[in-house]
Amino acid sequence: MSLPDGVTRRAFDGTQSLATTGEPVYGESTSEGWRQWVPDRSKLGAMFELGVDTGLAGGETVLYLGAASGTTVSHVADFAGPTYAVEFAPRPMRDLLEVAADRDRLFPLLKDARAPETYAHVVEPVDAIIQDVATRGQADVALSNRRFLRDDGRLVMAIKARSEDVTREPDAVFADVIDRLKTGYEILDRQSLEPYHDDHLAVIARPR
Ligand SMILES: C[S@@+](CC[C@H](N)C(=O)[O-])C[C@H]1O[C@@H](n2cnc3c(N)ncnc32)[C@H](O)[C@@H]1O
């Protein structure tokens, strides 16, 4: 598995870590223009640490669903091309707007990822959808946003079991979400995000 162009490994305080260039966002360590990408704070960062083949090469157009305050999407905008960042909660969106002020390729959208028709007039076709949305119906979010994804694009998704159903075994939840995803995507890979994130599964898929 190779890292996307623009993502590298560097030493921070004596420890090797992922890094991108850009302004710091969440108190991460910095060194000579590079900022540490902390995998415990980022599902995508954890995927790279765990060697998941995301298919991301750097420079691609991205639709990021569940941007929150911008911890992960800030790193994405550091190595990707135009990056549309959807978040429906106003409080984190205020922070995200500040993050975007330093990044001319990052476009925050205060929108509900379950209603892609509300941002279809803004978002261009994308090479990758990166999804980290804390909601029930995570497969349906990926399916309804598939309309933006190029035929040869990638879905890079972190399934959060507890957002689907706190009472069920995570493995049973993951199986159901994947079955539903298969109605619109071909699953290429899946991998637990432990030890960085409990009860989360990484899924890499492409449109069918
Ligand atoms: C785990 S957090 C995302 C963390 C972020 N991806 C990161 O790594 O920096 C999940 C986010 O999904 C957002 N969310 C949940 N349901 C959503 C929806 N339907 N549309 C947009 N955002 C949603 C929540 O407000 C929350 O900020």
The ligand as a Gaussian input file, in Angstrom:
#p B3LYP/6-31G(d) Opt

LIG

0 1
 C      -17.287000      11.124000      13.939000
 S      -17.737000      12.737000      13.479000
 C      -16.713000      13.088000      12.104000
 C      -15.274000      13.315000      12.418000
 C      -14.513000      13.794000      11.199000
 N      -14.777000      12.958000      10.047000
 C      -13.025000      13.850000      11.402000
 O      -12.374000      12.790000      11.360000
 O      -12.500000      14.929000      11.592000
 C      -19.269000      12.475000      12.667000
 C      -19.882000      13.733000      12.126000
 O      -21.000000      13.363000      11.328000
 C      -21.893000      14.448000      11.394000
 N      -23.179000      13.997000      10.863000
 C      -24.029000      13.081000      11.383000
 N      -25.101000      12.935000      10.593000
 C      -24.913000      13.771000       9.539000
 C      -25.683000      14.057000       8.381000
 N      -26.836000      13.427000       8.155000
 N      -25.209000      14.965000       7.505000
 C      -24.014000      15.588000       7.729000
 N      -23.247000      15.362000       8.818000
 C      -23.703000      14.461000       9.709000
 C      -21.907000      14.799000      12.875000
 O      -22.453000      16.102000      13.109000
 C      -20.433000      14.679000      13.197000
 O      -19.780000      15.921000      13.092000

